[in-house]
Amino acid sequence: MVLVNILLIISGTILLTFALYNLFIEKNHTLFIIDLIAFFVSTLIFYNLRRTLNVERTSIVTTLSIFAMMVAVVYFGKGNDFTLVWTVFFPVFAIFLNGSKRGILITFVFYIVILYLTYQGLGVWQEGMWNESSYTRFIVASIGITIIVFFFEVSLEKAHEALALVRRKEKDYIKILEEYSITDPLTQVYNRRYLNVQFDRLFEKAKKNKSFFALYIFDVDYFKQYNDTFGHVAGDTALQKTTEVLTNEVFKREVDYIFRLGGEEFCGLLIADDIEKIKYIIEKARAAIEGLQISHPKNPHKVLTASFGVCIINDFEIKNFDKMYKYADTALYNAKEQGRNCIVGTDRISTL
């Protein structure tokens, strides 16, 4: 867009200058009218670009306007007053504004028209001085300028493509780094850092939809004893299996989130239309962990289980993460007191 603006400003300035030159110096009213019309067209195109920001359409309209103007200058100027010299600049506008492929095609059509007109002027234009030698030099100059501009534009396009590729890779790397910064490396669920961000977002979403908003905390029962029995590698594997079953089978909705706080302790957020839905989802999560049937001799249930503490609200006058977390943590403590592998807090709505 910057290049198009620059070319429009430059061409408008040149056209106005030549319009005044042809009016007051050369006294050539035909060329004056052509230059003046082209100046007004370029001005309208410039303001239309600023208003619509449609670069492609502006580029085509600008190119066609210059095409028509230069053909008119050649036709009426008949090679006098160096009018033919300006045609060698057409490839610059056509190729730079429209790209190498479309630009070279437009340039090819332009020179078919121009070379036809100039061929008709052999022995006639410039008081007969426009001859085959002049015509040949004109063709060579036109082709030479076109080739130079074309390959320069091709090299620019390749450079832009390479730069765009680098930028895409940079964006991909940044995205990966962002994912690493908010993801727990062991379990691949979100980490504590991302909890507050999503809390604010889901709180506002639940408030807008007048839904029930739940914050739950759970940890794996007797996990220290599990590690002491089977080792930390087995413990890590157990946590991975736990989060895998939860993310794949339970917390699958857009408004379901699970975060690892550290060790065997996790926290989560979810939204539902009614409290029974929350109760159902949390129970499904508890049953899914027990259903893994991971052997745990030190657990009274003989398999790996988890205890849940939940805080549910549907009054959004106050947003207080710390209070919700504290309520859920207290509920988790009560779940452990009640024998573990159970849920506390889904039967009531808390007030902040």
N, C-alpha and C positions, 0 to 999 in steps of 0.2 A: 504493500500500500504506500509506503514511503517513496519507493521508486516511481510509482505512478504519479503521485503528487508532485514530485520534483520535475518529472518530464512534462507534466501539464503546465507547471509554472514557467519552465524554460521555454516551451513551445509557445505559450501565450505571450510571453515577453517578446520573443523573436517575431511572432506574427504581427504584433502591434507595432513594433519598430519598423518592419518592412512595409506595413500598411501606410504609416506616416511618410516613410521614405519614398514610396511610389506615388503618394499624393503630392507631396511638396517638392521633391527633388526630380524624380523621373517624369512626373506629370502623367503617369500611366494609370488611368482610372480603372481599367479592367483589373489589373493586378491589385490595385488598392481595394477594390470591392471583394476580390477573392480572399485577400489577406484579412480584411476586416471581418468577413463572414466566418472565416476559420478561427479568428481570435474569439469571437463571441461564442462559437460552438465549443471551443476549448474551455472557456470560462464557465459555460453551463455544465459541461461535463465535470469540471473541477468541483463545483458546488453540489452537483448531484452525488458525486463520490463522497463528499463530506457528510451528506445527509443520509445516504443509503448504505454506505460502506461496502457496496457490491463491487469489489475490485475486478472480478472477471468480466462482468458486463461493461464496466467502465473502460477496461483495456480494449475490448472489442470495438466499442463505439468510438473510442479515441483513434484507434488504428484505422478504422474505416473512414473517419473524418479526414485524417491526414492523407489517406489514399485518395479520396475524392479531391482534396485541395491540391495535391501535387499533380494529379492528372489534369486538373483545370489549369494550373500554372503552366504546365508543359504545352497544353493544347493552345492556350491563348498567347503564351509568351513566345512560342515558336523558337525556342533556343536563345532568345535574346536576353540580355542583362543577366547572364549567368543563371538563368532559371533552371537549367538542367543540373547544375551542381547540387541543388537541394535534394534531388531524387536519390542521391547516394546515401542520404541520411535516413531514408525510409526503413531499411533493414534494422537500423538501431531501434527505432520505435516499435516496429512490428515484432521483432524477435525478443527484445527485452521486456516488452509489455505482455506478450502472449506465450512466451516460452519457445524453446527451440523448434519443436515439431509444428505447432500451429503457426508460429511466426515465419518459418521458412516457406510454408505453403502459401501464406498470404503474400510474402515477398515475391514468390515465383509468379503468382497471378499478376501482381503489380507490375513486374518487369515485362511480362508478356504485353500488357497494355502500353507501357511506356515505350518499349522497343518498337512496337507497331507504329505508334505515333511518330517517333523520331525517324523511323525508316521512311515514312511518308514525306518527311521534310528534307530528304537528301537532295542536295543541289538547289534547294529553295530557301531554307531557313538561313538566317544570318547573312542575307544578301548573297546566297549561293555558296558561302564558305563552309556550311555544314555538309560535309562530304563523307565518303566511305571511310576515310582515315579517321575522321572525327567520330564517326559512328562506332568504329571498331574500338577506339580508345575509351569511348563511353561504356561500351559493353564490358571491356576488361576491367575498368574501374568499378563498375557496378558489381560484377561477379566477385572481384577481389574484396571489396568492402563487405559484401554479403557473407563470404566464406569466413572472414576474420570475425565478424560479429557472431555468426552461427556457432563457431567452435569456442569462442569466448563464453557464450551463453551455455553451451553444453558443459564446459568445465565448471561454470558456476553452479549449474544444476546438480552436477555430480558432487560438488563440494557441499551443497545444501543437503543433498540426500545423506551424505556421510555424516554431516553434523546432526541431522535429524535422527539418524540411527544412534549416534552417541547419546543424544538427549533422551531417546526412548530407553536405552540401556540404563542411563542414569536414573530415570524415573522408576524403572524396574528395581534397581538396586536400592533406591530410597524406600520403595514400598516394602522390599524384603527387610530392610533395616528397621522400618517402622513396625513390621510384624514381629520381628525379634524383640523389639523393645517392649512390646505389650503381651508377649506370649511366654508362658512357662516352658523352658526347654525340655523338661522331663516328660510332662503330661500333654503338652501342646494345647492346653486350655489357656485362657487369658490369665495374666498375673495380677498381683495386687495393685500395681500402678494403674491399670486400666479400669479398676473397679469404680473409682470415683467419677471418672468420665461417663461411664455408662449409667451410673446411678442417676446423675443429673438428667441425662437424656431420657431414660425410661420413666423417671418421676414425672417429667413434663408431658410425656406421651400418655401416661396413665391419667394424669390430671385432665388433659384435653379430652380423652375418650371416656372419662368418668369410670375407669376400670379399677380393679383391685390390684394393688402393687405389693409384691412380697420380696423380702430379703431373707434368705435362708443361709444357715451355716451348718456344715456337717463335717465330721471327721471319722476316720476309720477306727473302729473299736479295737482296743488292745493292740494298737499298731506297734508299740515298742516291743511287746512280747513277740509279735510276729517277726520283727527284725532280729530279735535275740535268738529266735528258733531257726529261722531260715536264712538269715543274712540280709544285708542291705540291698544287694542286687535283686534278690527275690522280692524285697519290699518295694523297690522301684518298679519292678514288673507288675506287682499287684496294683500299685497306684495307676499305672498306665492302663491296665485292663479296666480298672474302675472308671476312669474318666472316659475311656473309649466307649464303654457300654452306655454311659450317661449321655454323651454327645450324639451317639448314633441311634439310640433307641428311646431316649426320654426327652432331653432338652434340644429339640430339633426346630422349634419355631424361631422366627426372627426376634421375638421378644423374650427368648430364654437365654440366659447367660450363666456361665460357670467360671469361677476364678480360683486359682490356687493361692492360698494365703501363705503357705509354708508347711513343710513336713507333710503330715497326713490331713491337714485342715484345709477346707475349701469353703468358698462363699458363692452365693448365686443370687440372681435377680430374675423375676418373671412377672408378667402381667396376665391377668385373666378377667373375664367378664363377671365371674362370680367366685365366691370363696371355695365352693365345692370343687371347682376346676383346679384351683391351687392345691387343695388337699389331695386330689386325685394324682396330680403330677408329682408331688413330693413323695407320696406313697409308692408310686411307680418307680421313682428313683431308688427308694430304700429297698424295694423288692428286687430291682434289677441288680443291685450290688450283692445282695444275698444270693440271688439266682446264679451268680457266677460260680458258686460252689468252690471257691478257693479255700483249700483246707487250712484251718487255723485251730490247732489243738488247744491253745490257751484261751480261746473264746468259748464261753458256755454253749454257744450255738454250733461250735465245731467248724464253722466256716467264717470267712471274712464278712463282716457286717459294718454298718455305719449308723451313727445317731444324728438326728436332725433337730435343729432349733429354728423356728420360723417366726418372723414378724410380718404381719399383714396390716396394711392401712388402706382406707378409701376416702380419707379426709386429707386434702392436699393444701390446707391453709399454711401449714408449716412444713418446710423441707429440712429435715435434720438426719443426716446419714448416721452420725454418731449414736443418736438415740435408737434408731432402728437396729443398728448393729448390736448395741448393748442389749436390747430386748431379745434379739435372736440368739445372742450368746448366752443369756440367762436361760432361755428356753432349751438350748443345747445342754447346758449344765443339768437342768432338770431331767432331760432325756437320759442322760448318763446315770442320774440318781435312780431313775425308774427301771434300770436294768439294761440300758443300751438297746441298739437295734430297734429304735422306735422314733416317733416324731412327736414333738411338743410345739404348740403354737398355731396349728392350723384350724383350731376350733374357736378362735377368737380374733377380733379386730382390735388392733392397738390404736391408741391416740397419742400423737406427739405433742 
